């Protein structure tokens, strides 16, 4: 209302409200939709209407009951609607995980940045680069998928994101192509301003294709930020994807990360959510089996301390028969941190022979940490095998006693047990150099050494060193 | 084989509700609908003291401000509260002195239900309070119990004879503001059972209440209050049935349990309200608020329920574990068939230190029914060293039914351990095959497997209930091969 005159160029920090975003949308509509195919503009208009109807979520909504955005919204942000200019790409994005050979795609403050061309077409047909550019060059390809999977769940942040689709990462792997090396998206927030960011990613895997994707969210300094990231992933028939999400943001950042997976017949997904740091992290993972014989394994590990808050929402829609899904989320919560896990498995009427497993385990280290767990099964079919489990407790006292008895100091024993606990998830990481690095990071994180990395998660400039505990393993 | 199984499913799912008869008893009604006048009418009818009328009116006024809850996984057509008789009582001339004076029709009713008041009085050693429509008609065994100082009577008698106790405890566990149906109940409840076990007394017999809705278009709103003083023990049973009618009837009860230091209360229910016909027509809407508070240390409250009836069940027997070292238990078997819907579970609120709770819930859904478990385990900051174990399993029979599990787990301290596990599956083909290979027919094999599946809960029931419950299970489910 009062912000009707808000300009794209406006660099003033504001309190983010529904009214502000709606006014901003009307202001920028033309500029936003300059490269749109006609249906996209319609989609934007529809999305902003849906957003205006619902507004930002409050704790009165069941899905947001345990995650309050009040504090995040009490900060004033500058809404980013224009790309950064004059970025030294080399300097921002160098990744030095030893032996990890990846194709790096950089995102700075939600905008795709590259040293040469914004969109590449590789020899094998893989297209990767900026979504904004893809809208210009391959509108049909984008149109076939964009907004098709994030559709109708009425999530306010997704609607807002859809209205403001500007840039993000676009990856297309054609039929029968196996990406030779992992693709790494590094999304960095680096600014002296408090930023409100929205980015949109679209990843399309053709039939029989294969892709390893490492997706990192990092911040460079302690500046507050609010990111609303939506990723849509379509996996064609028998496609395989190995997906890693690494989150290592500062304590004053809020990240709402929504990923929508659509799996066609016999597509297989391995997804790993590794949350090491962040003020408020919310991961929405929604997955739909659109054809039979699909499979999905979703793993998560979260290590929180101080006043950090993590909220994992996992929704798996068994809309087709003969699919298998398995979830394992483990967390360690220290100091005043809080964790939320909401797992929802929906087995529809026709999804015969479904197997679905859900597991959430939490360890609380202090009296002030807390956890809310809701593993939820909704089943409309009798030919299923579904189970879920949830435990919350402390480190195993017997194991602790055993270690102490063998002369291991309390701190080391604790560390060893916590590490072993996290290892169940970490050991599932298939890219070896990445696994070593994450093992190392988790160890550092548990020792309290890893605040936020000076640079991004994978940027740690410390030389590689073997896993070591201050104990003599030969005694065990 | 397949068609055989289908035939058996057909037969079984169409088996009749054997308690569906109507008893022809002269009945007295309050004017239809709900208004402040209705509330005053009920209160006047029962000759209640001023505090009760006040309680009711406060509840009624609060109820007017409330909205129907919609969060449950239930599909309920709108209820017209103005089309219900909120009070219906068998007409009677005066208090019954002995069984001989009870209306023979009424006695016959209870005979048909399999609870012969007379016989049980003599043989089984169970004290029975029978509530028909809204009014308690007969309490057996009161005199014997009186010797121990145990008070077991209808709620209206308690209001007359022990107003202090009622005033002290009524609404102390389930306040009149608690939820929509609890408020409604607080405003218009007509009768129910009241039970007080004095300090250190172990109740020698099992106490039992039998509820029956008889009259048409009535709602039954009973209120049960059980107070176990320090070191007392009581086992309490509740059973319910209703006639077969085409329209839906409303049942909104409140049960409150107070357990003081070292006291133990065991509450068992076999709920067999009319579930509606196989097309989902008719049946009871069962909206019940049951809650117990372990007020003193080392106290224990245990809920056991077998839910086979009702068109719609909305019921969450809960424990507030306030005293240190107190224990809460919840054992449940919920069976739904045809178009039945059940949204049931428990809440365990751990407030005191070293509190423990166990939740075992077994859901069985068949036909086109939906069966949901909804539970909350909350460990508060001060409930150090608390422990919870929950297990909720669902068994699915038939491809058109649904089973859902909504566990809410909230933990706020590090020294507590909470474990929850749940499985959902259909009857194991292997087990069926094994039984059939040994010469059992499909029907008895399923009966055996289902009973085995529910065993963990059934064994918690008092002997005579266990027999009834097992029979009920067999009737509802035998032969339902998916």
HADDOCK unambig.tbl for C-alpha pairs under 7 A between the chains (distance, minus, plus):
assign (segid A and resid 349 and name CA) (segid B and resid 400 and name CA) 6.96 0.50 0.50
assign (segid A and resid 364 and name CA) (segid B and resid 414 and name CA) 4.82 0.50 0.50
assign (segid A and resid 365 and name CA) (segid B and resid 414 and name CA) 5.70 0.50 0.50
assign (segid A and resid 366 and name CA) (segid B and resid 413 and name CA) 6.79 0.50 0.50
assign (segid A and resid 366 and name CA) (segid B and resid 414 and name CA) 5.39 0.50 0.50
assign (segid A and resid 367 and name CA) (segid B and resid 412 and name CA) 6.90 0.50 0.50
assign (segid A and resid 367 and name CA) (segid B and resid 413 and name CA) 4.45 0.50 0.50
assign (segid A and resid 367 and name CA) (segid B and resid 414 and name CA) 5.16 0.50 0.50
assign (segid A and resid 368 and name CA) (segid B and resid 412 and name CA) 6.66 0.50 0.50
assign (segid A and resid 368 and name CA) (segid B and resid 413 and name CA) 6.31 0.50 0.50
assign (segid A and resid 369 and name CA) (segid B and resid 412 and name CA) 6.23 0.50 0.50
assign (segid A and resid 369 and name CA) (segid B and resid 413 and name CA) 6.58 0.50 0.50
assign (segid A and resid 370 and name CA) (segid B and resid 411 and name CA) 5.52 0.50 0.50
assign (segid A and resid 370 and name CA) (segid B and resid 412 and name CA) 4.33 0.50 0.50
assign (segid A and resid 370 and name CA) (segid B and resid 413 and name CA) 6.50 0.50 0.50
assign (segid A and resid 371 and name CA) (segid B and resid 410 and name CA) 5.67 0.50 0.50
assign (segid A and resid 371 and name CA) (segid B and resid 411 and name CA) 5.25 0.50 0.50
assign (segid A and resid 371 and name CA) (segid B and resid 412 and name CA) 6.54 0.50 0.50
assign (segid A and resid 372 and name CA) (segid B and resid 409 and name CA) 5.41 0.50 0.50
assign (segid A and resid 372 and name CA) (segid B and resid 410 and name CA) 4.38 0.50 0.50
assign (segid A and resid 372 and name CA) (segid B and resid 411 and name CA) 6.47 0.50 0.50
assign (segid A and resid 373 and name CA) (segid B and resid 408 and name CA) 6.00 0.50 0.50
assign (segid A and resid 373 and name CA) (segid B and resid 409 and name CA) 4.85 0.50 0.50
assign (segid A and resid 373 and name CA) (segid B and resid 410 and name CA) 6.39 0.50 0.50
assign (segid A and resid 374 and name CA) (segid B and resid 406 and name CA) 6.75 0.50 0.50
assign (segid A and resid 374 and name CA) (segid B and resid 407 and name CA) 5.43 0.50 0.50
assign (segid A and resid 374 and name CA) (segid B and resid 408 and name CA) 4.73 0.50 0.50
assign (segid A and resid 374 and name CA) (segid B and resid 409 and name CA) 6.06 0.50 0.50
assign (segid A and resid 375 and name CA) (segid B and resid 406 and name CA) 6.76 0.50 0.50
assign (segid A and resid 375 and name CA) (segid B and resid 407 and name CA) 6.28 0.50 0.50
assign (segid A and resid 376 and name CA) (segid B and resid 405 and name CA) 5.31 0.50 0.50
assign (segid A and resid 376 and name CA) (segid B and resid 406 and name CA) 4.74 0.50 0.50
assign (segid A and resid 376 and name CA) (segid B and resid 407 and name CA) 6.46 0.50 0.50
assign (segid A and resid 377 and name CA) (segid B and resid 404 and name CA) 5.16 0.50 0.50
assign (segid A and resid 377 and name CA) (segid B and resid 405 and name CA) 4.92 0.50 0.50
assign (segid A and resid 377 and name CA) (segid B and resid 406 and name CA) 6.75 0.50 0.50
assign (segid A and resid 378 and name CA) (segid B and resid 403 and name CA) 6.24 0.50 0.50
assign (segid A and resid 378 and name CA) (segid B and resid 404 and name CA) 4.24 0.50 0.50
assign (segid A and resid 378 and name CA) (segid B and resid 405 and name CA) 6.45 0.50 0.50
assign (segid A and resid 379 and name CA) (segid B and resid 402 and name CA) 5.16 0.50 0.50
assign (segid A and resid 379 and name CA) (segid B and resid 403 and name CA) 5.06 0.50 0.50
assign (segid A and resid 379 and name CA) (segid B and resid 404 and name CA) 5.65 0.50 0.50
assign (segid A and resid 380 and name CA) (segid B and resid 400 and name CA) 6.57 0.50 0.50
assign (segid A and resid 380 and name CA) (segid B and resid 401 and name CA) 5.61 0.50 0.50
assign (segid A and resid 380 and name CA) (segid B and resid 402 and name CA) 3.94 0.50 0.50
assign (segid A and resid 380 and name CA) (segid B and resid 403 and name CA) 6.44 0.50 0.50
assign (segid A and resid 381 and name CA) (segid B and resid 399 and name CA) 4.90 0.50 0.50
assign (segid A and resid 381 and name CA) (segid B and resid 400 and name CA) 6.11 0.50 0.50
assign (segid A and resid 381 and name CA) (segid B and resid 401 and name CA) 6.17 0.50 0.50
assign (segid A and resid 381 and name CA) (segid B and resid 402 and name CA) 6.11 0.50 0.50
assign (segid A and resid 382 and name CA) (segid B and resid 396 and name CA) 4.90 0.50 0.50
assign (segid A and resid 382 and name CA) (segid B and resid 397 and name CA) 6.08 0.50 0.50
assign (segid A and resid 382 and name CA) (segid B and resid 398 and name CA) 5.81 0.50 0.50
assign (segid A and resid 382 and name CA) (segid B and resid 399 and name CA) 4.84 0.50 0.50
assign (segid A and resid 382 and name CA) (segid B and resid 425 and name CA) 6.63 0.50 0.50
assign (segid A and resid 382 and name CA) (segid B and resid 426 and name CA) 5.54 0.50 0.50
assign (segid A and resid 382 and name CA) (segid B and resid 482 and name CA) 6.89 0.50 0.50
assign (segid A and resid 383 and name CA) (segid B and resid 425 and name CA) 6.87 0.50 0.50
assign (segid A and resid 383 and name CA) (segid B and resid 426 and name CA) 6.10 0.50 0.50
assign (segid A and resid 384 and name CA) (segid B and resid 425 and name CA) 5.37 0.50 0.50
assign (segid A and resid 384 and name CA) (segid B and resid 426 and name CA) 6.82 0.50 0.50
assign (segid A and resid 385 and name CA) (segid B and resid 424 and name CA) 5.88 0.50 0.50
assign (segid A and resid 385 and name CA) (segid B and resid 425 and name CA) 4.86 0.50 0.50
assign (segid A and resid 386 and name CA) (segid B and resid 423 and name CA) 5.51 0.50 0.50
assign (segid A and resid 386 and name CA) (segid B and resid 424 and name CA) 4.88 0.50 0.50
assign (segid A and resid 386 and name CA) (segid B and resid 425 and name CA) 6.39 0.50 0.50
assign (segid A and resid 387 and name CA) (segid B and resid 422 and name CA) 5.22 0.50 0.50
assign (segid A and resid 387 and name CA) (segid B and resid 423 and name CA) 3.91 0.50 0.50
assign (segid A and resid 387 and name CA) (segid B and resid 424 and name CA) 5.89 0.50 0.50
assign (segid A and resid 388 and name CA) (segid B and resid 421 and name CA) 5.59 0.50 0.50
assign (segid A and resid 388 and name CA) (segid B and resid 422 and name CA) 5.12 0.50 0.50
assign (segid A and resid 388 and name CA) (segid B and resid 423 and name CA) 6.35 0.50 0.50
assign (segid A and resid 389 and name CA) (segid B and resid 420 and name CA) 5.27 0.50 0.50
assign (segid A and resid 389 and name CA) (segid B and resid 421 and name CA) 4.05 0.50 0.50
assign (segid A and resid 389 and name CA) (segid B and resid 422 and name CA) 6.15 0.50 0.50
assign (segid A and resid 390 and name CA) (segid B and resid 419 and name CA) 5.78 0.50 0.50
assign (segid A and resid 390 and name CA) (segid B and resid 420 and name CA) 4.87 0.50 0.50
assign (segid A and resid 390 and name CA) (segid B and resid 421 and name CA) 6.29 0.50 0.50
assign (segid A and resid 391 and name CA) (segid B and resid 418 and name CA) 5.29 0.50 0.50
assign (segid A and resid 391 and name CA) (segid B and resid 419 and name CA) 4.26 0.50 0.50
assign (segid A and resid 391 and name CA) (segid B and resid 420 and name CA) 6.00 0.50 0.50
assign (segid A and resid 392 and name CA) (segid B and resid 417 and name CA) 5.52 0.50 0.50
assign (segid A and resid 392 and name CA) (segid B and resid 418 and name CA) 4.94 0.50 0.50
assign (segid A and resid 392 and name CA) (segid B and resid 419 and name CA) 6.46 0.50 0.50
assign (segid A and resid 393 and name CA) (segid B and resid 414 and name CA) 6.45 0.50 0.50
assign (segid A and resid 393 and name CA) (segid B and resid 415 and name CA) 6.75 0.50 0.50
assign (segid A and resid 393 and name CA) (segid B and resid 416 and name CA) 5.76 0.50 0.50
assign (segid A and resid 393 and name CA) (segid B and resid 417 and name CA) 4.26 0.50 0.50
assign (segid A and resid 393 and name CA) (segid B and resid 418 and name CA) 6.29 0.50 0.50
assign (segid A and resid 394 and name CA) (segid B and resid 414 and name CA) 6.09 0.50 0.50
assign (segid A and resid 394 and name CA) (segid B and resid 415 and name CA) 6.41 0.50 0.50
